Every structure is written in C-alpha cells, then in structure tokens.
Amino acid sequence: MSDDMISKEVEIQNEYGFHFVPAGKFVNIASKYNAQITVERDGIEPVEGKSVIALVTIEANKGCKIRINAVGADAKQAVDELVELVDSKFGE
C-alpha cells in the first residue's frame, strides 16, 4: 500500500457548479475506492471527498479550480476517475 499523495487540479465546467447533484455523483465514485480523498479550492481547508455536504460547502462555481487529493493504494485510479467526471461536466 502506497502512502504517496496523488493530486490533480481540475476546472469546474458545468453550468451550475459543484451543487448537490454533481457532489452526489462525485461521492458515488469516491466511495468505490479505499483511498482517503479530499477536495480543496483556493486555499480553503480541504474537505472530505466522500461527503456531499462537505463538498457543497466549498462553493465551487463554474470556472473555479479544485484540487482532488487522494492517499492510498488505489489513489491514482480514484483521482483519474474523479477528474474524468469533473471534465465531463458531471454528465450534465
């Protein structure tokens, strides 16, 4: 098991930002992984990536950049899939 942090920055591109529906999709994917996942925006304290409420509190609107961090054996796979979700505009 690796304890190296994997971290990638991605821009929110969907029209209404990181509201409850996209946050729910994010949590569904994040919860598949054993990695510890956090999300941060503009130097705000990182929030738990497996909590819809926590994710909504970062108020990431369209055009905001967020950083997805993960630590654990499957961290790279988790971050890659989550970045893909954000890049797809959460399927909206």
Backbone as CSV, one residue per row, in Angstrom:
resi,resn,N_x,N_y,N_z,CA_x,CA_y,CA_z,C_x,C_y,C_z
1,MET,0.841,-1.192,0.000,0.000,0.000,0.000,0.879,1.246,0.000
2,SER,0.606,2.148,-0.891,1.384,3.375,-1.001,0.741,4.500,-0.203
3,ASP,1.578,5.296,0.471,1.073,6.444,1.199,1.363,7.744,0.454
4,ASP,1.773,7.638,-0.801,2.045,8.826,-1.591,0.735,9.503,-1.972
5,MET,0.722,10.834,-1.859,-0.474,11.566,-2.246,-0.480,11.798,-3.748
6,ILE,-1.618,11.532,-4.353,-1.866,11.849,-5.750,-2.765,13.077,-5.738
7,SER,-2.423,14.059,-6.543,-3.164,15.314,-6.511,-3.269,15.884,-7.920
8,LYS,-4.479,16.289,-8.315,-4.668,16.904,-9.630,-5.645,18.062,-9.496
9,GLU,-5.343,19.110,-10.273,-6.234,20.266,-10.306,-7.121,20.164,-11.540
10,VAL,-8.384,20.542,-11.367,-9.340,20.463,-12.467,-10.305,21.646,-12.347
11,GLU,-10.818,22.093,-13.493,-11.731,23.237,-13.507,-13.177,22.768,-13.592
12,ILE,-14.023,23.365,-12.768,-15.457,23.074,-12.808,-16.008,23.719,-14.081
13,GLN,-16.648,22.929,-14.938,-17.098,23.430,-16.233,-18.612,23.382,-16.417
14,ASN,-19.315,22.651,-15.547,-20.761,22.579,-15.731,-21.419,23.891,-15.300
15,GLU,-22.567,24.180,-15.884,-23.227,25.486,-15.761,-23.465,25.930,-14.320
16,TYR,-23.920,25.029,-13.465,-24.314,25.423,-12.106,-23.299,25.076,-11.033
17,GLY,-22.129,24.647,-11.433,-21.068,24.385,-10.469,-21.258,23.097,-9.688
18,PHE,-20.570,23.046,-8.575,-20.482,21.832,-7.754,-21.615,21.827,-6.730
19,HIS,-22.864,21.683,-7.236,-24.030,21.663,-6.355,-24.330,20.225,-5.938
20,PHE,-25.505,19.979,-5.351,-25.797,18.669,-4.770,-25.755,17.505,-5.753
21,VAL,-26.267,17.678,-6.956,-26.279,16.556,-7.910,-24.853,16.160,-8.317
22,PRO,-24.010,17.105,-8.772,-22.635,16.716,-9.086,-21.878,16.184,-7.866
23,ALA,-22.125,16.788,-6.712,-21.455,16.305,-5.497,-21.857,14.872,-5.197
24,GLY,-23.111,14.537,-5.419,-23.573,13.162,-5.214,-22.890,12.185,-6.153
25,LYS,-22.738,12.598,-7.408,-22.037,11.746,-8.385,-20.573,11.571,-7.979
26,PHE,-19.969,12.646,-7.509,-18.574,12.610,-7.064,-18.425,11.627,-5.907
27,VAL,-19.319,11.722,-4.919,-19.263,10.839,-3.745,-19.490,9.383,-4.138
28,ASN,-20.395,9.130,-5.078,-20.636,7.749,-5.527,-19.359,7.128,-6.078
29,ILE,-18.610,7.890,-6.853,-17.356,7.372,-7.397,-16.295,7.285,-6.302
30,ALA,-16.135,8.345,-5.523,-15.109,8.355,-4.471,-15.293,7.197,-3.493
31,SER,-16.547,6.855,-3.207,-16.840,5.812,-2.219,-16.468,4.411,-2.698
32,LYS,-16.233,4.242,-3.997,-15.813,2.938,-4.521,-14.377,2.610,-4.140
33,TYR,-13.630,3.629,-3.741,-12.201,3.468,-3.503,-11.886,3.468,-2.013
34,ASN,-10.816,2.760,-1.666,-10.348,2.739,-0.279,-9.512,3.963,0.062
35,ALA,-9.031,4.660,-0.945,-8.182,5.833,-0.731,-8.919,6.890,0.089
36,GLN,-8.133,7.633,0.863,-8.670,8.798,1.561,-8.665,9.934,0.540
37,ILE,-9.816,10.549,0.305,-9.957,11.560,-0.740,-10.399,12.877,-0.133
38,THR,-9.705,13.947,-0.501,-10.098,15.286,-0.074,-10.151,16.194,-1.295
39,VAL,-10.892,17.291,-1.149,-11.040,18.265,-2.227,-10.826,19.650,-1.624
40,GLU,-10.108,20.502,-2.359,-9.888,21.867,-1.871,-10.039,22.867,-3.006
41,ARG,-10.328,24.102,-2.619,-10.468,25.195,-3.592,-9.831,26.449,-3.016
42,ASP,-8.984,27.097,-3.793,-8.406,28.396,-3.443,-7.857,28.476,-2.020
43,GLY,-7.127,27.477,-1.619,-6.505,27.530,-0.307,-7.447,27.296,0.857
44,ILE,-8.725,27.012,0.585,-9.675,26.684,1.647,-9.276,25.329,2.222
45,GLU,-9.484,25.162,3.501,-9.177,23.887,4.161,-9.797,22.728,3.372
46,PRO,-9.030,21.677,3.066,-9.571,20.539,2.316,-10.778,19.916,3.025
47,VAL,-11.743,19.461,2.218,-12.933,18.804,2.764,-12.942,17.340,2.346
48,GLU,-13.693,16.552,3.078,-13.837,15.118,2.831,-14.486,14.896,1.465
49,GLY,-13.837,14.097,0.634,-14.339,13.837,-0.716,-15.424,12.796,-0.799
50,LYS,-15.797,12.219,0.331,-16.853,11.204,0.346,-18.080,11.719,1.099
51,SER,-18.221,13.041,1.191,-19.354,13.675,1.877,-19.965,14.745,0.982
52,VAL,-21.217,14.551,0.586,-21.904,15.520,-0.267,-21.947,16.880,0.415
53,ILE,-22.320,16.909,1.673,-22.437,18.175,2.399,-21.094,18.904,2.426
54,ALA,-20.028,18.184,2.730,-18.703,18.806,2.782,-18.322,19.384,1.421
55,LEU,-18.601,18.646,0.353,-18.235,19.099,-0.987,-19.003,20.359,-1.388
56,VAL,-20.273,20.427,-1.037,-21.085,21.590,-1.397,-20.575,22.840,-0.672
57,THR,-19.986,22.672,0.506,-19.527,23.839,1.278,-18.359,24.567,0.633
58,ILE,-17.652,23.948,-0.304,-16.534,24.668,-0.926,-17.001,25.658,-1.990
59,GLU,-18.298,25.619,-2.314,-18.905,26.588,-3.231,-18.100,26.783,-4.514
60,ALA,-17.830,25.685,-5.190,-17.067,25.739,-6.436,-18.024,25.964,-7.606
61,ASN,-18.061,27.184,-8.079,-18.920,27.546,-9.200,-18.206,27.282,-10.516
62,LYS,-18.950,27.443,-11.618,-18.367,27.270,-12.944,-17.138,28.168,-13.074
63,GLY,-16.037,27.579,-13.549,-14.795,28.314,-13.724,-13.833,28.199,-12.556
64,CYS,-14.316,27.720,-11.402,-13.439,27.525,-10.235,-12.546,26.321,-10.475
65,LYS,-11.344,26.401,-9.951,-10.443,25.249,-9.998,-10.452,24.591,-8.629
66,ILE,-10.545,23.269,-8.642,-10.475,22.498,-7.403,-9.295,21.541,-7.513
67,ARG,-8.788,21.137,-6.383,-7.705,20.154,-6.332,-8.255,18.907,-5.658
68,ILE,-8.135,17.780,-6.345,-8.565,16.486,-5.808,-7.318,15.776,-5.326
69,ASN,-7.317,15.405,-4.043,-6.177,14.726,-3.419,-6.615,13.342,-2.963
70,ALA,-5.737,12.372,-3.085,-6.037,11.026,-2.590,-4.764,10.360,-2.091
71,VAL,-4.930,9.591,-1.027,-3.836,8.827,-0.444,-4.329,7.400,-0.240
72,GLY,-3.544,6.441,-0.686,-3.903,5.039,-0.508,-3.516,4.229,-1.728
73,ALA,-3.713,2.929,-1.634,-3.279,2.014,-2.691,-3.949,2.307,-4.028
74,ASP,-5.211,2.740,-4.007,-5.932,2.992,-5.254,-6.127,4.491,-5.514
75,ALA,-5.237,5.306,-4.952,-5.364,6.762,-5.057,-5.326,7.243,-6.508
76,LYS,-4.407,6.720,-7.306,-4.281,7.186,-8.688,-5.544,6.887,-9.481
77,GLN,-6.081,5.693,-9.334,-7.306,5.329,-10.049,-8.465,6.218,-9.609
78,ALA,-8.557,6.485,-8.311,-9.630,7.328,-7.779,-9.546,8.734,-8.365
79,VAL,-8.364,9.325,-8.308,-8.200,10.698,-8.814,-8.473,10.739,-10.318
80,ASP,-7.958,9.773,-11.062,-8.184,9.757,-12.510,-9.673,9.697,-12.839
81,GLU,-10.424,8.841,-12.148,-11.858,8.714,-12.434,-12.622,9.967,-12.005
82,LEU,-12.229,10.571,-10.897,-12.901,11.785,-10.432,-12.609,12.975,-11.347
83,VAL,-11.385,13.077,-11.835,-11.044,14.141,-12.790,-11.862,13.955,-14.071
84,GLU,-11.986,12.716,-14.522,-12.779,12.420,-15.714,-14.238,12.860,-15.503
85,LEU,-14.785,12.602,-14.324,-16.157,13.017,-14.005,-16.301,14.534,-14.088
86,VAL,-15.380,15.260,-13.466,-15.440,16.727,-13.486,-15.280,17.240,-14.918
87,ASP,-14.335,16.670,-15.654,-14.111,17.089,-17.042,-15.316,16.824,-17.935
88,SER,-16.136,15.839,-17.578,-17.335,15.512,-18.367,-18.518,16.392,-17.969
89,LYS,-18.260,17.412,-17.157,-19.301,18.315,-16.649,-20.331,17.542,-15.831
90,PHE,-19.871,16.469,-15.161,-20.711,15.628,-14.312,-21.871,15.002,-15.090
91,GLY,-21.696,14.870,-16.400,-22.732,14.266,-17.230,-23.936,15.153,-17.470
92,GLU,-23.838,16.424,-17.113,-24.990,17.339,-17.292,-25.099,17.793,-18.732
